[in-house]
């Protein structure tokens, strides 16, 4: 099996932040996918409404790796969207 690095940019409609222990975090992980703010730095904060989902996936081919990545995204992104929608 080979390892495939896959990334997907996700646009959001809400200005959202991730907090951990009262500190701003620009990333979080669920399963094997890591989500980070597209253009975050501590001086400017969140300057865009995009997140980057990225993962390294072991699979027999790129199609299988991409399918697994999309399955992981399809479980997490709707839940995140609902949380942010409800908080507006």
N, C-alpha and C positions, 0 to 999 in steps of 0.2 A: 504494500500500500504506500501511497505517496501522501505528503502533507500539502494542503492547499491553503493559502492565505486569502481570505475573502473579506471584502469591505463593502459596506452599503451606506450611502448618505441618506439620512431621514430628515425630512422637513417637518417642523412642528408649527402649530398655530399659536401656542402659548409660550410666553417667556417662562421657561422652567429652569429650576436649579436643583441640584442634588445636595442634600445636607447630611453630614455624619458627625454626631457628637457636637452639634452646634457650629461646625466648620463647613465652609463651602467645599464641596468636592466636585470636580469636573468630570468624574467617571464613576460607573458602577458596572457590575457584571452579573449576568444571570446565565447559569449553566456554563457553556463554553464561549458565549458571546460577551464581549466587552463593549459597553456603550460610553462614548466620551463626547463632550461638546466639540463641535466642529472647529470653532475659532475662539476658544477660551484662553484668556490670560488674566492674571490677578490684577493687573492695572486697568484693563478695559472691561473685565467681566465677560458677560455673554453678549457678544457683538453681532451674533447672527442667530437665526432660528433653526439651525441644523444640528443634528447629532450624527456621529459616525459609529456604526455597528461593525465590529471586526472580530474575526475568529480564525484560528488555525485548525483545520479539520483534516483528520486522517480518513482517506477514502480510496476506493479503487480507481476512480477517475474524477475529473472535474465536475461532471454532471451530478454524480452522487454527492460530492462535497457541497455543491451549490444547493441541491435539494435539501440536504440536512440543515444547512445554514438558513434557508428560507423557512423551513419548518420551525426552527428555533425562534426566528423573528416573528412568525405568525402567532406564536403563543404569547410573546411578551409585548409587542408593539400595541395591540389592541387594549391590553390592560393598562399600559402607561397612558395611552390616549384617553381612556376613560377616567383615570385618576386626574389628569390635567383638565379634562373637560369639566369634571365635577367641581374642581377647585376654582373655576373662573367665576 
